[in-house]
């Protein structure tokens, strides 16, 4: 039931019916039939792209084997590294508090500051190994010293005041549990939904508290739905206003690919290759003040002019993305003697969050992905060491 296709399509099949059958009564626009057709075609093409990769032949390890494979890593050192990074983040957070960064007049400018600079890159580094530490704690819940660094990292990530940062961390840990500890998936999913809503509300509540502002409870409901499905409603404009009509689908793909190189090029040479342009804020509700500027991944790459050859290119590109995703998924879940965090990160930012927007265009997820491909291997023990280790 839980696989590459369900992770991608699940949010769509939940959010679209909820919006068009229920939530629209609160004043949100309904998602048009054209959009639903476009998304259905996109999901189907993605599925077709996965077929050449036979994931049914990929055998996942039992949880006991996953635990034994986890012990082949020096998880105590992983926990120590996460602890040090989180501690540095807390010290930066304290410094920002003392400097007045979170005061009423400055709190808006504080958004994202925690995630910048050296601490920001170290936080991205920690996300590649934090799931290992959390998974270890679920096997040995009495060892609270492995949970503390994760809780510290959650606090520091919340301190960025960027909602998708903390939600991304939680979803990544959930995806990691989904792959390596399926028996806890139901509990983890319930926790993820509840905690995500709490994080969302707390983020706004903290800002309003600092400003001394009082808002009606309906504000949180409206903004929660704007955040969850605003990109899908915004897809309505794909067939009207259009999304990046000035460029081709190939340009958009290169925008994805160049996201990580541009992180360095913009700093060293002040240039960006195939830059992304922010979408216009457009109404997603009857109340024109409720707007969004985020489009989902399918809507972003869909050719707004709708020429036949462009639609064919769209289908081919989505199938190609499906094929690559299937390869990553198969490699990640194949029976092996190692545990990988890159699969959880890929499933989170490049598959699950497709409904939410185009995470491909920002460097953060790519940076975390690179760390996940390299970093865990640094903590891998020599064979004779983990064979002699008893837990």
HUURKA-V606301 format. One record per pair of residues at least 24 apart in sequence whose ideal C-beta (glycine too) atoms are under 10 Angstrom apart, sorted by the first residue. I is the first residue (numbers start at 1). J is the second residue. If there is no record, write none. Layout:
# HUURKA-V606301
i:I j:J
i:I j:J
This chain:
# HUURKA-V606301
i:1 j:185
i:2 j:175
i:2 j:178
i:2 j:179
i:2 j:182
i:2 j:185
i:2 j:189
i:3 j:50
i:3 j:55
i:3 j:56
i:3 j:178
i:3 j:329
i:3 j:333
i:3 j:347
i:4 j:46
i:4 j:47
i:4 j:50
i:4 j:53
i:4 j:55
i:4 j:322
i:4 j:325
i:4 j:326
i:4 j:328
i:4 j:329
i:4 j:330
i:4 j:332
i:4 j:333
i:4 j:343
i:4 j:346
i:4 j:347
i:4 j:351
i:5 j:43
i:5 j:46
i:5 j:47
i:5 j:50
i:5 j:55
i:5 j:322
i:5 j:325
i:5 j:326
i:5 j:329
i:5 j:351
i:6 j:352
i:7 j:171
i:7 j:175
i:7 j:178
i:7 j:325
i:7 j:329
i:7 j:347
i:7 j:348
i:7 j:351
i:7 j:352
i:7 j:354
i:8 j:42
i:8 j:43
i:8 j:46
i:8 j:47
i:8 j:50
i:8 j:297
i:8 j:321
i:8 j:322
i:8 j:325
i:8 j:347
i:8 j:350
i:8 j:351
i:8 j:352
i:8 j:353
i:8 j:354
i:8 j:355
i:9 j:39
i:9 j:40
i:9 j:42
i:9 j:43
i:9 j:44
i:9 j:46
i:9 j:47
i:9 j:351
i:9 j:354
i:9 j:355
i:10 j:352
i:10 j:355
i:11 j:228
i:11 j:229
i:11 j:232
i:11 j:296
i:11 j:352
i:11 j:353
i:11 j:354
i:11 j:355
i:11 j:356
i:12 j:36
i:12 j:39
i:12 j:40
i:12 j:42
i:12 j:43
i:12 j:229
i:12 j:232
i:12 j:296
i:12 j:298
i:12 j:354
i:12 j:355
i:13 j:39
i:13 j:43
i:13 j:355
i:14 j:228
i:14 j:229
i:14 j:355
i:15 j:225
i:15 j:228
i:15 j:229
i:15 j:231
i:15 j:232
i:15 j:233
i:15 j:296
i:15 j:355
i:15 j:356
i:16 j:40
i:16 j:229
i:16 j:232
i:16 j:233
i:16 j:355
i:18 j:225
i:18 j:228
i:18 j:229
i:19 j:225
i:19 j:228
i:19 j:229
i:19 j:230
i:19 j:232
i:19 j:233
i:19 j:284
i:20 j:229
i:20 j:232
i:20 j:233
i:23 j:221
i:23 j:222
i:23 j:225
i:23 j:228
i:23 j:229
i:23 j:233
i:24 j:225
i:24 j:233
i:24 j:285
i:24 j:286
i:26 j:218
i:26 j:221
i:26 j:222
i:26 j:225
i:26 j:285
i:26 j:286
i:26 j:287
i:26 j:290
i:27 j:222
i:27 j:225
i:27 j:284
i:27 j:285
i:27 j:286
i:27 j:287
i:27 j:290
i:28 j:222
i:28 j:225
i:28 j:226
i:28 j:229
i:28 j:230
i:28 j:233
i:28 j:283
i:28 j:284
i:28 j:285
i:28 j:286
i:28 j:287
i:28 j:290
i:29 j:233
i:29 j:234
i:29 j:236
i:29 j:283
i:29 j:284
i:29 j:285
i:29 j:286
i:29 j:290
i:30 j:233
i:30 j:236
i:31 j:229
i:31 j:232
i:31 j:233
i:31 j:234
i:31 j:235
i:31 j:236
i:31 j:284
i:32 j:233
i:32 j:235
i:32 j:236
i:32 j:237
i:32 j:238
i:32 j:239
i:32 j:240
i:34 j:235
i:34 j:236
i:34 j:238
i:34 j:239
i:34 j:240
i:34 j:306
i:35 j:232
i:35 j:233
i:35 j:234
i:35 j:235
i:35 j:236
i:35 j:237
i:35 j:238
i:35 j:239
i:35 j:296
i:35 j:298
i:35 j:299
i:35 j:302
i:36 j:232
i:36 j:235
i:38 j:235
i:38 j:238
i:38 j:239
i:38 j:296
i:38 j:298
i:38 j:299
i:38 j:302
i:38 j:306
i:38 j:311
i:38 j:314
i:39 j:232
i:39 j:235
i:39 j:296
i:39 j:298
i:39 j:299
i:39 j:302
i:39 j:354
i:39 j:355
i:40 j:298
i:41 j:298
i:41 j:302
i:41 j:311
i:41 j:314
i:41 j:315
i:41 j:318
i:42 j:296
i:42 j:297
i:42 j:298
i:42 j:299
i:42 j:301
i:42 j:302
i:42 j:314
i:42 j:315
i:42 j:317
i:42 j:318
i:42 j:319
i:42 j:321
i:42 j:322
i:42 j:354
i:43 j:298
i:43 j:318
i:43 j:322
i:43 j:354
i:44 j:315
i:44 j:318
i:44 j:319
i:44 j:322
i:45 j:298
i:45 j:314
i:45 j:315
i:45 j:316
i:45 j:317
i:45 j:318
i:45 j:319
i:45 j:320
i:45 j:321
i:45 j:322
i:46 j:297
i:46 j:298
i:46 j:315
i:46 j:318
i:46 j:319
i:46 j:320
i:46 j:321
i:46 j:322
i:46 j:323
i:46 j:325
i:46 j:326
i:46 j:351
i:46 j:354
i:47 j:318
i:47 j:319
i:47 j:322
i:47 j:326
i:48 j:315
i:48 j:318
i:48 j:319
i:48 j:322
i:48 j:323
i:49 j:315
i:49 j:316
i:49 j:317
i:49 j:318
i:49 j:319
i:49 j:320
i:49 j:321
i:49 j:322
i:49 j:323
i:49 j:324
i:49 j:325
i:49 j:326
i:50 j:319
i:50 j:321
i:50 j:322
i:50 j:323
i:50 j:324
i:50 j:325
i:50 j:326
i:50 j:327
i:50 j:329
i:50 j:330
i:51 j:319
i:51 j:322
i:51 j:323
i:51 j:326
i:52 j:319
i:52 j:322
i:52 j:323
i:52 j:326
i:52 j:327
i:53 j:322
i:53 j:323
i:53 j:324
i:53 j:325
i:53 j:326
i:53 j:327
i:53 j:328
i:53 j:329
i:53 j:330
i:53 j:331
i:54 j:326
i:54 j:330
i:55 j:326
i:55 j:327
i:55 j:329
i:55 j:330
i:55 j:333
i:55 j:334
i:56 j:330
i:57 j:330
i:57 j:334
i:58 j:326
i:58 j:329
i:58 j:330
i:58 j:331
i:58 j:332
i:58 j:333
i:58 j:334
i:58 j:335
i:59 j:333
i:59 j:334
i:59 j:335
i:59 j:336
i:60 j:179
i:60 j:180
i:60 j:182
i:60 j:332
i:60 j:333
i:60 j:334
i:60 j:335
i:60 j:336
i:61 j:179
i:61 j:180
i:61 j:333
i:61 j:334
i:61 j:335
i:61 j:336
i:61 j:337
i:61 j:339
i:62 j:182
i:62 j:335
i:63 j:138
i:63 j:139
i:63 j:180
i:63 j:181
i:63 j:182
i:63 j:183
i:63 j:184
i:64 j:139
i:65 j:180
i:65 j:335
i:65 j:336
i:65 j:337
i:66 j:135
i:66 j:139
i:66 j:179
i:66 j:180
i:66 j:181
i:66 j:182
i:66 j:339
i:67 j:135
i:67 j:136
i:67 j:138
i:67 j:139
i:67 j:140
i:67 j:180
i:67 j:181
i:67 j:339
i:67 j:391
i:68 j:337
i:68 j:386
i:68 j:391
i:69 j:180
i:69 j:336
i:69 j:337
i:69 j:338
i:69 j:339
i:69 j:386
i:70 j:132
i:70 j:135
i:70 j:136
i:70 j:139
i:70 j:180
i:70 j:181
i:70 j:338
i:70 j:339
i:70 j:386
i:70 j:391
i:71 j:136
i:71 j:139
i:71 j:381
i:71 j:386
i:71 j:387
i:71 j:389
i:71 j:390
i:71 j:391
i:72 j:337
i:72 j:338
i:72 j:339
i:72 j:379
i:72 j:380
i:72 j:381
i:72 j:382
i:72 j:383
i:72 j:385
i:72 j:386
i:72 j:387
i:72 j:389
i:73 j:129
i:73 j:132
i:73 j:133
i:73 j:136
i:73 j:338
i:73 j:339
i:73 j:376
i:73 j:377
i:73 j:378
i:73 j:379
i:73 j:380
i:73 j:381
i:73 j:386
i:74 j:132
i:74 j:378
i:74 j:379
i:74 j:380
i:74 j:381
i:74 j:385
i:74 j:386
i:74 j:389
i:75 j:129
i:75 j:132
i:75 j:133
i:75 j:135
i:75 j:136
i:75 j:137
i:75 j:139
i:75 j:140
i:75 j:143
i:75 j:146
i:75 j:379
i:75 j:381
i:76 j:133
i:76 j:136
i:76 j:143
i:76 j:145
i:76 j:146
i:76 j:379
i:77 j:129
i:77 j:378
i:77 j:379
i:77 j:381
i:78 j:126
i:78 j:128
i:78 j:129
i:78 j:130
i:78 j:131
i:78 j:132
i:78 j:133
i:78 j:136
i:78 j:146
i:78 j:149
i:78 j:375
i:78 j:376
i:78 j:378
i:78 j:379
i:79 j:129
i:79 j:130
i:79 j:132
i:79 j:133
i:79 j:134
i:79 j:136
i:79 j:137
i:79 j:143
i:79 j:145
i:79 j:146
i:79 j:147
i:79 j:148
i:79 j:149
i:79 j:150
i:80 j:133
i:80 j:145
i:80 j:149
i:81 j:122
i:81 j:125
i:81 j:126
i:81 j:129
i:81 j:130
i:81 j:133
i:81 j:149
i:81 j:375
i:81 j:378
i:81 j:379
i:82 j:122
i:82 j:123
i:82 j:125
i:82 j:126
i:82 j:127
i:82 j:129
i:82 j:130
i:82 j:132
i:82 j:133
i:82 j:134
i:82 j:146
i:82 j:148
i:82 j:149
i:82 j:150
i:82 j:152
i:82 j:153
i:83 j:126
i:83 j:133
i:83 j:145
i:83 j:146
i:83 j:148
i:83 j:149
i:83 j:150
i:83 j:152
i:83 j:153
i:84 j:122
i:84 j:126
i:84 j:149
i:85 j:119
i:85 j:121
i:85 j:122
i:85 j:123
i:85 j:124
i:85 j:125
i:85 j:126
i:85 j:127
i:85 j:129
i:85 j:130
i:85 j:149
i:85 j:152
i:85 j:153
i:85 j:156
i:86 j:122
i:86 j:123
i:86 j:126
i:86 j:130
i:86 j:148
i:86 j:149
i:86 j:150
i:86 j:151
i:86 j:152
i:86 j:153
i:86 j:154
i:86 j:155
i:86 j:156
i:86 j:157
i:87 j:149
i:87 j:152
i:87 j:153
i:87 j:156
i:88 j:118
i:88 j:119
i:88 j:122
i:88 j:123
i:88 j:126
i:88 j:156
i:89 j:114
i:89 j:115
i:89 j:119
i:89 j:120
i:89 j:122
i:89 j:123
i:89 j:126
i:89 j:152
i:89 j:153
i:89 j:155
i:89 j:156
i:89 j:157
i:89 j:159
i:89 j:160
i:90 j:119
i:90 j:152
i:90 j:153
i:90 j:155
i:90 j:156
i:90 j:159
i:91 j:119
i:91 j:156
i:92 j:116
i:92 j:117
i:92 j:118
i:92 j:119
i:92 j:120
i:92 j:156
i:92 j:159
i:93 j:119
i:93 j:155
i:93 j:156
i:93 j:158
i:93 j:159
i:93 j:160
i:94 j:159
i:96 j:159
i:97 j:159
i:101 j:161
i:102 j:159
i:102 j:161
i:102 j:206
i:102 j:207
i:102 j:209
i:102 j:210
i:103 j:210
i:103 j:211
i:104 j:207
i:104 j:208
i:104 j:209
i:104 j:210
i:104 j:211
i:104 j:212
i:104 j:213
i:105 j:210
i:105 j:211
i:106 j:210
i:107 j:161
i:107 j:206
i:107 j:207
i:107 j:208
i:107 j:209
i:107 j:210
i:107 j:211
i:108 j:161
i:108 j:207
i:108 j:210
i:108 j:211
i:110 j:159
i:110 j:160
i:110 j:161
i:110 j:207
i:110 j:210
i:111 j:160
i:111 j:161
i:111 j:162
i:111 j:163
i:111 j:203
i:111 j:207
i:112 j:160
i:112 j:161
i:112 j:162
i:112 j:165
i:113 j:159
i:113 j:160
i:113 j:161
i:113 j:162
i:114 j:156
i:114 j:157
i:114 j:158
i:114 j:159
i:114 j:160
i:114 j:161
i:114 j:162
i:114 j:165
i:115 j:156
i:115 j:157
i:115 j:159
i:115 j:160
i:115 j:161
i:115 j:162
i:115 j:165
i:115 j:364
i:116 j:160
i:119 j:156
i:119 j:160
i:120 j:160
i:120 j:165
i:120 j:364
i:120 j:367
i:121 j:263
i:121 j:364
i:121 j:367
i:121 j:371
i:122 j:156
i:123 j:153
i:123 j:156
i:123 j:157
i:123 j:160
i:123 j:165
i:123 j:169
i:123 j:364
i:123 j:368
i:124 j:165
i:124 j:363
i:124 j:364
i:124 j:365
i:124 j:366
i:124 j:367
i:124 j:368
i:124 j:369
i:124 j:370
i:124 j:371
i:124 j:372
i:125 j:367
i:125 j:368
i:125 j:370
i:125 j:371
i:125 j:372
i:125 j:375
i:126 j:150
i:126 j:153
i:126 j:156
i:126 j:157
i:126 j:169
i:126 j:368
i:126 j:371
i:126 j:375
i:127 j:153
i:127 j:157
i:127 j:165
i:127 j:168
i:127 j:169
i:127 j:172
i:127 j:173
i:127 j:341
i:127 j:344
i:127 j:345
i:127 j:348
i:127 j:364
i:127 j:365
i:127 j:367
i:127 j:368
i:127 j:369
i:127 j:371
i:127 j:372
i:127 j:375
i:128 j:172
i:128 j:341
i:128 j:342
i:128 j:344
i:128 j:345
i:128 j:367
i:128 j:368
i:128 j:369
i:128 j:370
i:128 j:371
i:128 j:372
i:128 j:373
i:128 j:374
i:128 j:375
i:128 j:376
i:129 j:341
i:129 j:371
i:129 j:372
i:129 j:375
i:129 j:376
i:129 j:378
i:129 j:379
i:130 j:154
i:130 j:157
i:130 j:169
i:130 j:172
i:130 j:173
i:130 j:176
i:130 j:341
i:131 j:169
i:131 j:172
i:131 j:173
i:131 j:174
i:131 j:175
i:131 j:176
i:131 j:177
i:131 j:179
i:131 j:180
i:131 j:339
i:131 j:340
i:131 j:341
i:131 j:344
i:131 j:345
i:131 j:372
i:131 j:376
i:132 j:176
i:132 j:180
i:132 j:339
i:132 j:340
i:132 j:341
i:132 j:375
i:132 j:376
i:132 j:379
i:133 j:173
i:134 j:172
i:134 j:173
i:134 j:174
i:134 j:176
i:134 j:177
i:134 j:181
i:135 j:173
i:135 j:176
i:135 j:177
i:135 j:179
i:135 j:180
i:135 j:181
i:135 j:184
i:135 j:339
i:135 j:341
i:135 j:344
i:136 j:391
i:138 j:177
i:138 j:180
i:138 j:181
i:138 j:183
i:138 j:184
i:138 j:187
i:138 j:188
i:139 j:180
i:139 j:181
i:139 j:391
i:140 j:391
i:143 j:391
i:154 j:195
i:154 j:199
i:157 j:199
i:158 j:199
i:158 j:202
i:158 j:203
i:158 j:206
i:159 j:206
i:160 j:203
i:161 j:203
i:161 j:204
i:161 j:206
i:161 j:207
i:162 j:203
i:162 j:364
i:163 j:196
i:163 j:199
i:163 j:200
i:163 j:202
i:163 j:203
i:163 j:204
i:163 j:223
i:163 j:227
i:164 j:227
i:164 j:349
i:164 j:353
i:164 j:356
i:164 j:357
i:164 j:359
i:164 j:362
i:164 j:364
i:165 j:199
i:165 j:364
i:166 j:195
i:166 j:196
i:166 j:199
i:166 j:200
i:166 j:202
i:166 j:203
i:167 j:192
i:167 j:195
i:167 j:196
i:167 j:199
i:167 j:200
i:167 j:203
i:167 j:227
i:167 j:348
i:167 j:353
i:167 j:356
i:168 j:345
i:168 j:348
i:168 j:349
i:168 j:352
i:168 j:353
i:168 j:356
i:168 j:359
i:168 j:364
i:168 j:365
i:168 j:368
i:169 j:199
i:169 j:348
i:169 j:368
i:170 j:195
i:170 j:196
i:170 j:199
i:170 j:348
i:171 j:196
i:171 j:344
i:171 j:345
i:171 j:347
i:171 j:348
i:171 j:349
i:171 j:352
i:171 j:353
i:172 j:341
i:172 j:344
i:172 j:345
i:172 j:346
i:172 j:347
i:172 j:348
i:172 j:349
i:172 j:352
i:172 j:365
i:172 j:368
i:172 j:372
i:173 j:341
i:173 j:344
i:173 j:348
i:174 j:344
i:174 j:347
i:174 j:348
i:174 j:352
i:175 j:332
i:175 j:341
i:175 j:343
i:175 j:344
i:175 j:345
i:175 j:346
i:175 j:347
i:175 j:348
i:175 j:349
i:175 j:351
i:175 j:352
i:176 j:339
i:176 j:340
i:176 j:341
i:176 j:343
i:176 j:344
i:176 j:345
i:176 j:347
i:176 j:348
i:177 j:344
i:178 j:343
i:178 j:344
i:178 j:347
i:179 j:329
i:179 j:332
i:179 j:333
i:179 j:339
i:179 j:340
i:179 j:341
i:179 j:343
i:179 j:344
i:179 j:347
i:180 j:333
i:180 j:339
i:180 j:340
i:180 j:341
i:180 j:343
i:180 j:344
i:196 j:224
i:196 j:227
i:196 j:228
i:197 j:224
i:197 j:228
i:200 j:224
i:200 j:227
i:200 j:228
i:203 j:227
i:222 j:285
i:222 j:287
i:222 j:290
i:223 j:290
i:225 j:284
i:225 j:285
i:225 j:290
i:226 j:284
i:226 j:285
i:226 j:290
i:226 j:291
i:226 j:292
i:226 j:294
i:227 j:292
i:227 j:294
i:227 j:356
i:228 j:355
i:228 j:356
i:229 j:284
i:229 j:292
i:229 j:296
i:229 j:355
i:229 j:356
i:230 j:284
i:230 j:285
i:230 j:290
i:230 j:291
i:230 j:292
i:230 j:293
i:230 j:294
i:230 j:295
i:230 j:296
i:230 j:356
i:230 j:357
i:231 j:279
i:231 j:284
i:231 j:292
i:231 j:293
i:231 j:294
i:231 j:295
i:231 j:296
i:231 j:297
i:231 j:298
i:231 j:299
i:231 j:300
i:231 j:353
i:231 j:354
i:231 j:355
i:231 j:356
i:231 j:357
i:231 j:358
i:232 j:284
i:232 j:292
i:232 j:294
i:232 j:295
i:232 j:296
i:232 j:298
i:232 j:299
i:232 j:355
i:232 j:356
i:233 j:282
i:233 j:283
i:233 j:284
i:233 j:285
i:233 j:290
i:233 j:292
i:233 j:294
i:233 j:295
i:233 j:296
i:234 j:279
i:234 j:280
i:234 j:281
i:234 j:282
i:234 j:283
i:234 j:284
i:234 j:291
i:234 j:292
i:234 j:293
i:234 j:294
i:234 j:295
i:234 j:296
i:234 j:299
i:234 j:357
i:235 j:284
i:235 j:295
i:235 j:296
i:235 j:298
i:235 j:299
i:235 j:300
i:235 j:302
i:236 j:282
i:236 j:283
i:236 j:284
i:236 j:295
i:236 j:299
i:237 j:279
i:237 j:280
i:237 j:282
i:237 j:283
i:237 j:284
i:237 j:292
i:237 j:295
i:237 j:299
i:237 j:304
i:238 j:295
i:238 j:296
i:238 j:298
i:238 j:299
i:238 j:300
i:238 j:302
i:238 j:303
i:238 j:304
i:238 j:306
i:239 j:299
i:239 j:302
i:239 j:304
i:239 j:306
i:240 j:282
i:240 j:304
i:241 j:279
i:241 j:280
i:241 j:282
i:241 j:304
i:242 j:302
i:242 j:303
i:242 j:304
i:242 j:305
i:242 j:306
i:243 j:277
i:243 j:279
i:243 j:280
i:243 j:295
i:243 j:299
i:243 j:300
i:243 j:301
i:243 j:302
i:243 j:303
i:243 j:304
i:243 j:358
i:244 j:276
i:244 j:277
i:244 j:279
i:244 j:295
i:244 j:300
i:244 j:301
i:244 j:303
i:244 j:304
i:245 j:303
i:245 j:304
i:245 j:305
i:246 j:277
i:246 j:304
i:247 j:274
i:247 j:276
i:247 j:277
i:248 j:303
i:248 j:310
i:248 j:313
i:249 j:300
i:249 j:301
i:249 j:302
i:249 j:303
i:249 j:310
i:249 j:311
i:249 j:313
i:249 j:314
i:249 j:316
i:249 j:317
i:249 j:318
i:250 j:274
i:250 j:301
i:250 j:313
i:250 j:317
i:252 j:276
i:252 j:300
i:252 j:301
i:252 j:302
i:252 j:303
i:252 j:317
i:252 j:358
i:252 j:360
i:252 j:361
i:253 j:301
i:253 j:313
i:253 j:317
i:253 j:320
i:253 j:321
i:253 j:360
i:255 j:300
i:255 j:301
i:255 j:358
i:255 j:360
i:255 j:361
i:256 j:297
i:256 j:300
i:256 j:301
i:256 j:321
i:256 j:350
i:256 j:358
i:256 j:359
i:256 j:360
i:256 j:361
i:256 j:362
i:256 j:366
i:257 j:360
i:257 j:366
i:258 j:361
i:258 j:363
i:258 j:366
i:259 j:358
i:259 j:359
i:259 j:360
i:259 j:361
i:259 j:362
i:259 j:363
i:259 j:364
i:259 j:365
i:259 j:366
i:259 j:367
i:260 j:362
i:260 j:363
i:260 j:364
i:260 j:365
i:260 j:366
i:260 j:367
i:260 j:369
i:260 j:370
i:261 j:363
i:261 j:366
i:262 j:361
i:262 j:362
i:262 j:363
i:262 j:366
i:263 j:362
i:263 j:363
i:263 j:364
i:263 j:366
i:263 j:367
i:264 j:363
i:266 j:363
i:274 j:361
i:275 j:361
i:276 j:300
i:276 j:358
i:276 j:360
i:276 j:361
i:276 j:362
i:277 j:361
i:279 j:357
i:279 j:358
i:292 j:357
i:293 j:357
i:294 j:356
i:294 j:357
i:294 j:358
i:295 j:357
i:295 j:358
i:296 j:353
i:296 j:354
i:296 j:355
i:296 j:356
i:296 j:357
i:296 j:358
i:297 j:321
i:297 j:350
i:297 j:351
i:297 j:353
i:297 j:354
i:297 j:355
i:297 j:356
i:297 j:357
i:297 j:358
i:297 j:359
i:297 j:360
i:297 j:361
i:298 j:354
i:298 j:355
i:298 j:358
i:299 j:354
i:299 j:355
i:299 j:357
i:299 j:358
i:300 j:354
i:300 j:357
i:300 j:358
i:300 j:360
i:300 j:361
i:301 j:358
i:301 j:360
i:321 j:350
i:321 j:351
i:321 j:354
i:321 j:360
i:322 j:351
i:324 j:350
i:325 j:350
i:325 j:351
i:328 j:369
i:337 j:380
i:337 j:383
i:337 j:386
i:338 j:376
i:338 j:377
i:338 j:380
i:339 j:376
i:339 j:380
i:340 j:372
i:340 j:373
i:340 j:376
i:340 j:377
i:341 j:368
i:341 j:369
i:341 j:371
i:341 j:372
i:341 j:373
i:341 j:375
i:341 j:376
i:342 j:368
i:342 j:369
i:342 j:370
i:342 j:371
i:342 j:372
i:342 j:373
i:342 j:374
i:342 j:375
i:342 j:376
i:343 j:372
i:344 j:372
i:345 j:369
i:345 j:370
i:345 j:371
i:345 j:372
i:345 j:373
i:346 j:372
